[in-house]
Amino acid sequence: MVGHSIDIVNLEKCFERVQVLKRINLQICEGEFLTLLGPSGCGKSTLLRLLAGFEPCTDGHIMIAGRDVSSLPPKRRGIAMVFQNYALYPHMTVRANLAMPLEMARLSFSQRLPGASLLSSRVRGIRNDIETDISKTARQLGLEMLMERKPSQLSGGQRQRVAVGRAMVRHPGVFLMDEPLSNLDAKLRQQLRDEIVDLHRRTGITFIYVTHDQTEAMTMSDRIAVMEDGEIKQCGAPAEIYDRPDYLSVARFVGTTAINEMPVTVSKGAVSINGRALHLRLPGIADGSYQLAIRPERLHPTEDGNGDFSLRVEQVEFAGNDVGIRCNGSEIGAGTVRVQLRPESFGRLVTGRKIGERIALRIVSDAALIFDQSGRRVPVSLPLAAPVEEAWHDVSV
């Protein structure tokens, strides 16, 4: 299978007087896995429905494989869609569910009637081809042993696999997925994530995946388009979205643990927070007030007295592969400050392991994000401060 490219040009959608999509422009390459990520109500599912042809666009164009499909019905767009709800026929077996879309596409009403294949060699040939196609799809998805079961006899993961198979059997050029894993438990979601990524790699189909789950987006995607209030705020590789968000709102949304935010003042390159000087320096930035954001794993404890500030520990959260420390940041005007450590690093702390103790923290210079008052990231030139990472690694590795 070969995936199709998609060009979305100045796409808008209004419901009466409410504009839910605002001049969306997006290019998706052949065979790419792109995720539309955003909170509820941001317009991501509406955009997917416009791509599928379920809703007409108010303005703009949708090009699939170089063809303008903006006014075409869904069946003529070369796409397939998997919904959050599995959309299986409950009275049919897995085999019949997989065969249904092919029968509807390849057989006329009279050819689908019982006994038609007994009277026509042509119908028998078509049905043999359909059986070949669904058998191949069943092998790819591990459904061979389930073909005679009905949906009520399947687990949630198996039903979702059948739903994917129903779409896949049509050999689409574009696969649309609208939060297909949201009804599954955490362990099954991880398993299905892996299977969807493997399916994408094997087939080469273009995938457009909608989710509000950033873990799914970060682990599965070639690129992520972060949506907010009907607009695409940023589109890039997962590492780019995480490490170099263009907007503070993107930085807040992406990341399993909330990003730390601190109001800072810059004067001649020197940075201070609530009157305290930081090791961080920002040469070339205009003097003024900014918002500094730093990921919890890039805020490092230090025992040598060279920390940027010291905060009181309010909570320690052990999560197996990491330990979260929640601190009271009111002393620096920051509300809650979170630190994320590996268990072995946490175990080496001299102070800061217990509630009520103080922990000295230092900002990793090259991970500091600076945003102006409008919430847009300000480009900064690094190196900035002394390489605290090397000193920390001597302690924590």
ABEGO torsion letter per residue (X at the ends): XBBBBBBBBGBBBBBEABBABBGBBBBBBBGBBBBBBEBBGAGAAAAAAAAAGABBBABEBBBBGGBBAAABBAAAAGBBBBBABAGBBAABBAAAAAAAAAAAAABBAAAABBGAAAABAAAAAAAAAAAAAAAAAAAAAGAAAAAABBAAABBAAAAAAAAAAAAAAAGBABBBBBGAAAABBAAAAAAAAAAAAAAAAAAGBBBBBBBABAAAAAAABABBBBBBGGBBABBBBAAAAAABBABAAAAAABEABBBBBBBBBBBGGBBBBGGBBBABBBBGBBBEBBBBBBBAAABBBBAAGABABBBBBABBBBAGABBBBBBBAAAAGAEBBBBBBBAAAAAABABGABBGBBBBBBBBAAABBBBBAAGBBBBBBOBABBBAAAAAAAAAX
